[in-house]
Amino acid sequence: MTKPLLSLGIDPGARAGGYAILRFREPARAFTSSPELVCAGKFNCAESREHIGSVLSLAGLVETVLVAVEWPKLAMWGGKGVTAQEVYARAKNVERLQGVVRGIEEAAHNMGVPLVLVEPDEWKRALGTKRRRKGERDDLLLVAMLPRIVAGWPARSNTHVRDAAGIAIVGARKWVAEQNQAATNLHGSRACLAALGVDEKGAA
């Protein structure tokens, strides 16, 4: 895995969300190296294909392209002050967002671009921005962290864009880990076949 990786992170919204494109010059070191910001902004979910196409154009033939999307998940809301109607409304919103993600997934598949789904708690815990005590805000932890771990991160950004950057980072790490595991499995399979005196086509 020697080609640089462009990771398009998407924080979906019912109408609009945020996106961030990060470049990992050494994908194999995605867990330890700092990516650089290529661009970021508002993501129009109705134009998923156009957004992905623009990243492909940026990458050309010299960079690998990955799409990382947050998979909306319904938290276990309830308790004092939360009505059944509010829980129902939130559940319907999550259902709508999951439909948006499926549209992005379809666009990526049709364009031959790998896509990784990342749950909210998954990427926040991986970056250490999941709040650990009452009153602490996830987003404030991310505000402090991004300028330290992403080269060229702006002084000001909005919540959707910050979340998209976090999704792009953890999505890239997850994908790299999956590619490494697949390569390890393939190497192991070939070693077993060689030990049995069988080639990859099954001939002894």
HELIX and SHEET records of a PDB file:
HELIX    1   1 PRO A   27  ARG A   29  5                                   3    
HELIX    2   2 CYS A   45  GLU A   47  5                                   3    
HELIX    3   3 SER A   48  ALA A   59  1                                  12    
HELIX    4   4 ALA A   84  ASN A  110  1                                  27    
HELIX    5   5 PRO A  120  LEU A  127  1                                   8    
HELIX    6   6 ASP A  138  ILE A  149  1                                  12    
HELIX    7   7 THR A  159  LEU A  196  1                                  38    
SHEET    1   A 5 GLU A  36  ASN A  44  0                                        
SHEET    2   A 5 ALA A  16  PHE A  24 -1                                        
SHEET    3   A 5 LEU A   5  ASP A  11 -1                                        
SHEET    4   A 5 THR A  64  GLU A  70  1                                        
SHEET    5   A 5 LEU A 115  VAL A 118  1                                        
END                                                                             
